[in-house]
Amino acid sequence: MKGLYAPLREDGYTIDIAEHTAEAVRCVLQRHYDVIILDSRDIGLKASEASSIIRKIDPEVYIVLIGDNEGYEYSEDILVIDRPVSLDSIKMILKDFIERYTNNKKGGIYDTERDHLKSI
C-alpha cells in the first residue's frame, strides 16, 4: 500500500498516512477527507469498526477497504477491493469517485474544489 503514495502524490493527490485504523479515525475528527482507504490487516481497531465510526463522523466520505472481506459485512457505500492492489486500480477508483462527485454537483465545479477532491 505504501508504494502507491508517491505516484498518487505525483498525480496531484493530497495524501495523509495513518499507521493504524484508530489513528485514521483521529484524522477524520480533525479534517474532512473525500476518500479514505483502510487496510484490513491493521492491528488493533478492525477496519470494519473504523469504517463504521468514520461513517458516523462524516457520512459523506467515500470509504475503500483493501484486503480480504472474509468475515466482514459491509454496506453498499463501502467499496471492498482484494489484494494485491495496483496503482491503476486505485487510480480507477479515485477517477470513478471524482466523476460521480462532479456529476452530482449543480452549477459546475471550480478548480479549488477539483483540487479538494484529490485529498485522500
N, C-alpha and C positions, 0 to 999 in steps of 0.2 A: 504494500500500500504506500509506504513512504517513497518509493521510487516514482510515484505518479505526481508528487507535489511540485517538483521543479518544472516539468513540462507544462503543467497546468498554470503555474505562475508565469511562465514564458508566454502563454496564450492570453494573459491578462486577468486571470482569476486571482482573487484575494483568498489566501489560504491561512486558516488558523489551525494549529495542530494541538490536539489534546491527547495526552499519553494514555488516558483511560476514559471510560464512559462517564464516570462521576465528574471528571474534570470537564467533559463536553457539556454536561448539564449545567455546571457553573458558568461556562462560557455563554450559554444561551440566556442565563439570567442577566448577564452583563451587556449583551448586544443582540441585535436581530441578525439571523442568518437566513438566506434564501434556501440553501440546501445544506443538509447535514449528512455526512457519510459516517456510519458507525460500523465498526468491525466486530463481528460476533465472537471473536476469540479473545476479547478483552477480559482482563482479570477483575474480579470484584462485581460491580453492578452489571447485570446482564444487559446486553444490547436491547432486548425486548422491553425490559423495565425502563432503561434510559429513554428509549423512543416514546414510551407512554408518558413519562414525566415531561419530556421535551414537548410533546404534543399538547399537554395541558398548559405549559408555559407559553408556547407560541403555536397556536393551531394552524397557522398559515405556512409553516416551514415544510419543505419537501424533504422527506427522510429516505435515505438509501441505506440499506443494511447489506453489508458484504459478508458472505460466509455461507455456512450450512444452515438451512432453515429447518432442519430436523428438530422436533420438539418445541418449535416456536409456532405461535399463531399470530399472524399479522393482519391488520385491517387492510382494506384496499388502498389506503392512502400512504402505505409504506411499500417501497419497492425493494424486493429482495433479489440480489444477484449472487450467484455462486462463484467461488474461486475456480480457477485463477482469474483475476481481474486485469483486463488490459486497459491501457491508456485510451485506446479507441472506444471501448465500451463506456468508459466514464465520460469521455467527450460526447458520445452519442446521447447519454442520459442527460447531461447538462444542456445540450442543444435542444433536446425534446422539452425539458423544463422551461427554458427561455422562450421557446416558440409557444408553448401553452400559456405562459405568463403574459407574453405580449399580445396574444390573441384575446385574452380576457380583459386587457386594458382598454378603456374607452378614450378616444381622442389622441392616440399615438403614444409614443414613448420618447423621452428626451435622452440625450447622451449620458447625463448624470445618472439617470435611472438604469440605463443599459449597463453602466459600469457597476452600479449597485447590484445588479443581477449576477454579476460574476463573483460575488462573495460566497464562499463556502467554508 
